[in-house]
Amino acid sequence: MNIAIIRLSALGDIVHSMVVLQFIKKHFPDANITWVTQKNFEDVLNFNPGIKQVVGIDIKKLKTKKSLKEFKKTAKFLKSLDSFDYVLDIQGLIKSATISFFLGKKRYGLEVGCIRESLASLFYTDRVIIPCENNVIYRNLDFVSKIFGFEYNDEEILKKEAYLFYDTSKDYSVINNFLEDKNILFIPGSSKENKNYPSEGFIEVAKSLKKNILLLWGNEEERKKAEYISQKSGAKVLPKLSLNDLKYLISKMDLIIGGDTGPVHMAWAMNRASIVLFGYTPVTLMYQTPKNIAIKSPSSAGACRFDKSDDSIKLIEPKKIIEKAKELLER
């Protein structure tokens, strides 16, 4: 059985979607799974034993002046791939649905009302109803379990295998030089400013925990923020890392703390302890466990529509983070 899964972006959404791999393989061990994603996210999927091949699409090229030429080239490439028995669009956007059209005749997606872009549902031959207010992990697993006719439960989710894998042949001495006995990773940046916890809050948490605290950054603005936190707290600023390096780093951490963003959610995928700080987004965007904890700001966040002007994450008290962090580190 050949299966194509489409989840193009963003990092956290891809990570949450990847949980379906081990559940599909549990019930269909001989399934050959191809994952289609944006080219810049290929590395997060690489080395996963549940994936036969990762296919990266350069979405940026499809938005240039030569977009028609690039679209024809991409369509031809997609048609040249294996013949797929099932094509699953987990993303639910017009661009991902369009890709599904070129991959196979049996195309599955979400029904209108459960999908971000309603027109995308026109591309599917079969549609699944899953309420948008459901927890993100339930949504992904409900999607595949309804298509393939199997059941799952919370115990299976809690006992899941870690599913992000790094290149074991690579030398990680640059990262290893930063590691000590107990290691905590702060992730102060994200794609949205009001998903970011304030620097002063991170500084207070770092001073209180008194552990080996590392700071991750992805762009120049985030680097400056990390350096400021470092100057005030003594936390260490990491060098810029690839996604592969990031997977290795997270595997070595005792605790990861940050907002609702991809690198923080990678902790759950790798069975590492985490504290996720939520402002305008709901806590249903993570699966909580005894070692993966959400701390929500005082504001209420809609399950399906978010108020992106809400910057209430800054109202989360550092003492709440410190208390939860100490609990997790003592376990």
Secondary structure, 3 states (H helix, E strand, C coil): CEEEEECCCCHHHHHHHCCHHHHHHHHCCCCEEEEEEEHHHHHHHCCCCCCCEEEEECHHHHHCCCHHHHHHHHHHHHHCCCCCCEEEECCCCHHHHHHHHCCCCCEEEECCCCCCCHHHHHHCCEEECCCCCCCHHHHHHHHHHHHHCCCCCHHHHHCCCCCCCCCCCCCCHHHHCCCCCCEEEEECCCCCHHHCCCHHHHHHHHHHHCCEEEECCCCHHHHHHHHHHHHHHCCEECCCCCHHHHHHHHHCCCEEEEECCHHHHHHHHCCCCEEEEECCCCHHHCCCECCEEEEECCCCCCCCCCCCCCCHHHHCCHHHHHHHHHHHHHC
